[in-house]
Structure formats: C-alpha cells, structure tokens
Amino acid sequence: MEIYNQSEAFVDEEGDLVFDYTKVILKASEDEFFFARIPHRLKTPPDIDFGAHDLTKIPVDDPNLLCYGDTNASFKLAEQILNEAEVHGRIRGLCFVKYPLSLFEQIQKKMPLNIRFCVQEIKKGVAHLHRLGLIHNNLNPSNIMMDAAKPVIIDFDSCKQVGKKLGLKAGTIGWEKPGITTAEPENDDYSIARLEE
C-alpha cells in the first residue's frame, strides 16, 4: 500500500491553529483506495505501519478528495459533487485546471508571497461572488490555489445563494464563523479576516 495523497489537519485552540492529525489517502491497487487519520506528522519518507490504523475504504474512482472523513457530509461524495454542479443553475459541465500548490502549501514551504496583493485579489473574487448573490462559505488557505502570484478560489461545494440554509457541509473548522446556519456575506468576511491575521 502506498500514500496517494496526504494533508495535515489543524484545530483552533484559543485563537491559534494547532496540528491535530495527518489525513492520508492510501492506494492499495489501481481501483482500491483507503482513508486513514494518523495522530502525528509523517516523516519523509514515511515510516509507518498502516495496518495499525483504522482504514476506511473510499467508494470513488479518484480519491484526490482530502476532505473525505472530515465531516458526515464527506461520506456523501455524490451529493457534494452534485451540489457543486447545481450552484445557481448555470453550470453545464465541469472542467478543472491543476494548479501547482495551494496558499496553505505556499505558506508551509515558506515561499515568497505578496500577502497584501493576495488578500486584495481574494477580496475581489469574493466581492464578485457576492454581486452574483452567492456566498462561498468555506474560504481557507487550502481552498485557495496559487496560479503563480495570483490566488484562485476553489471548492464551491459549500457555496449557496444569500440567505439559503447551509447544507451538509458548511465551512472548515477554525475558518468558519461560529454558529452559521445560513449563507450570509459575513461568513466570507469572517474567513477573510482570518486570512489577514
């Protein structure tokens, strides 16, 4: 079994983001993938016995979805993808660009970053969504990809029209406005304020 993808998860402890666990997607064969939560950071190369951890089989063909296992919603992948495709009734098909890294990864690797420009561009993107009557509801550094120096907002499975009740998935722990139940501009404003910290 090999590591197909991995990501670190963090929790908010008194205003600080603290490491919680490492999410790992394991590839057993061409069409068999598993999810595991590892309670520590992985070394490079990893020296871990995955047989000692609870593994959950992932029922999808391409498990490059590191949100799997985070919430009850993540176990309903088909419903999440359908919701993303139905946003505002305007989507006729989906086409994805592969960006080299996320804002989170760029920060982790301590790569140069014009923070003022980055936040300004994110605010422009969010303002555009709000003018369309849409709220993203899940802005965080892992949902912002970097196209050279320009940020690109991704992951619209929590996106809803203003005032609509939020569905199964509503934000990321530590980045969502506490107590949110409907799609409101303040949800995105809260996340942007966290990005600026």
C-alpha positions in Angstrom: 0.0 0.0 0.0 1.4 3.4 -0.9 0.5 7.0 0.1 -1.6 8.5 -2.8 -2.2 11.9 -1.1 -1.8 13.5 2.4 -2.7 16.6 4.2 -2.3 17.9 7.8 -5.4 18.9 9.8 -5.4 21.6 12.4 -7.8 22.8 15.2 -8.4 26.2 16.8 -7.1 26.3 20.3 -7.6 29.8 21.9 -7.1 31.6 18.6 -4.1 29.5 17.4 -4.2 26.8 14.8 -2.6 23.6 16.3 -1.7 20.4 14.5 -4.4 17.7 15.1 -3.7 14.8 12.7 -2.4 13.8 9.3 -5.1 12.7 6.7 -3.7 10.1 4.4 -5.2 8.6 1.2 -3.7 5.2 0.6 -3.6 3.3 -2.7 -3.9 -0.5 -2.5 -4.4 -1.1 -6.2 -5.5 0.7 -9.3 -9.1 0.9 -8.1 -8.9 0.5 -4.4 -8.2 3.4 -2.0 -8.4 3.9 1.7 -8.5 6.8 4.1 -6.7 7.0 7.5 -6.1 9.5 10.2 -2.6 9.4 11.7 -2.2 11.2 15.1 1.2 12.7 14.2 3.1 14.3 11.3 4.6 11.9 8.8 8.3 11.9 8.1 9.8 11.8 4.6 9.9 9.1 3.6 7.1 7.8 5.9 8.0 5.0 8.3 4.6 3.9 9.4 2.7 0.7 9.7 -0.7 1.5 8.2 -2.0 -1.9 9.4 -2.0 -0.5 12.9 -4.6 2.2 12.0 -8.3 2.1 11.2 -8.6 2.2 7.4 -11.8 3.3 5.6 -12.4 2.2 2.0 -13.2 5.2 -0.2 -16.0 4.5 -2.6 -14.8 6.6 -5.5 -12.6 6.2 -8.6 -10.4 9.2 -7.9 -9.9 9.8 -4.2 -8.0 13.0 -4.6 -10.5 14.5 -2.1 -8.7 15.2 1.1 -12.0 16.4 2.7 -13.0 12.7 3.0 -13.6 11.8 6.6 -13.7 15.3 8.0 -17.5 15.5 8.5 -20.6 13.4 7.9 -21.0 15.3 4.7 -17.7 14.0 3.3 -19.2 10.4 3.3 -21.8 11.6 0.8 -19.5 12.5 -2.0 -22.0 12.2 -4.8 -24.4 14.7 -3.1 -21.5 17.1 -2.6 -20.4 17.0 -6.2 -24.0 17.4 -7.4 -24.4 20.4 -5.2 -21.3 22.0 -6.6 -22.6 21.4 -10.2 -26.0 22.9 -9.4 -24.9 26.2 -8.0 -27.2 28.9 -9.3 -28.4 26.6 -12.2 -25.8 28.0 -14.6 -23.3 25.2 -14.8 -23.5 22.9 -17.9 -20.2 21.0 -17.3 -17.2 20.9 -15.1 -13.6 21.5 -16.3 -10.7 21.6 -13.8 -7.3 23.3 -14.0 -4.5 21.7 -12.0 -2.7 24.4 -10.0 0.8 23.6 -8.6 0.0 24.4 -5.0 -2.4 25.9 -2.5 -1.9 29.0 -0.5 -1.6 26.7 2.6 1.2 24.8 0.8 3.0 28.0 -0.3 3.0 29.3 3.3 4.1 25.9 4.7 7.1 25.9 2.2 7.9 29.4 3.2 7.8 30.5 -0.4 7.8 34.3 -1.3 4.2 35.7 -1.1 2.9 39.3 -1.5 0.3 39.0 1.2 -1.3 42.4 0.6 -1.8 41.5 -3.1 -3.0 38.0 -2.4 -5.7 39.2 0.1 -6.7 42.0 -2.2 -7.3 39.5 -5.1 -9.2 37.1 -2.8 -11.4 40.0 -1.7 -12.1 40.9 -5.4 -13.1 37.3 -6.1 -15.4 37.1 -3.1 -16.9 40.5 -4.0 -17.7 39.1 -7.4 -19.4 36.1 -5.9 -21.4 38.4 -3.6 -22.5 40.6 -6.5 -23.9 37.4 -8.1 -25.8 36.7 -4.8 -23.6 33.8 -3.8 -21.7 33.1 -0.6 -18.6 30.8 -0.7 -18.9 29.7 3.0 -15.6 27.8 3.1 -12.7 30.2 2.5 -9.4 29.0 3.9 -5.8 28.6 2.7 -6.4 25.1 1.4 -9.3 26.3 -0.8 -7.2 29.0 -2.5 -4.8 27.7 -5.2 -1.9 29.8 -6.4 -1.5 30.5 -10.2 2.0 32.0 -9.9 1.4 35.0 -7.7 -2.4 35.2 -8.3 -4.8 33.4 -5.9 -7.7 31.3 -7.3 -10.7 30.5 -5.1 -11.8 26.8 -5.4 -14.0 24.3 -3.6 -17.6 25.6 -4.1 -19.4 22.7 -2.5 -20.5 24.9 0.4 -21.5 27.8 -1.9 -25.1 28.9 -1.6 -27.3 31.8 -2.6 -27.6 34.5 0.0 -30.0 33.6 2.8 -30.2 29.9 1.9 -29.9 27.3 4.6 -26.4 25.7 4.6 -26.4 22.0 3.6 -24.3 19.1 4.9 -21.0 21.0 4.6 -20.6 24.5 5.9 -17.0 25.6 6.3 -13.8 24.3 7.8 -13.2 24.1 11.5 -11.2 27.1 12.6 -12.1 29.1 9.4 -15.9 29.2 9.7 -17.9 31.8 11.5 -19.2 30.2 14.7 -22.9 29.3 14.7 -23.5 29.9 11.0 -26.7 28.2 9.6 -27.4 30.3 6.5 -25.4 31.8 3.7 -24.6 35.4 4.6 -21.8 37.7 3.4 -20.5 37.8 7.0 -19.5 34.1 6.6 -16.9 35.0 3.9 -15.9 38.3 5.7 -15.1 36.3 8.8 -12.8 33.9 6.8 -11.1 36.8 5.0 -10.4 38.4 8.4 -8.8 35.2 9.5 -6.6 35.1 6.3 -5.4 38.6 7.1 -4.2 37.7 10.6 
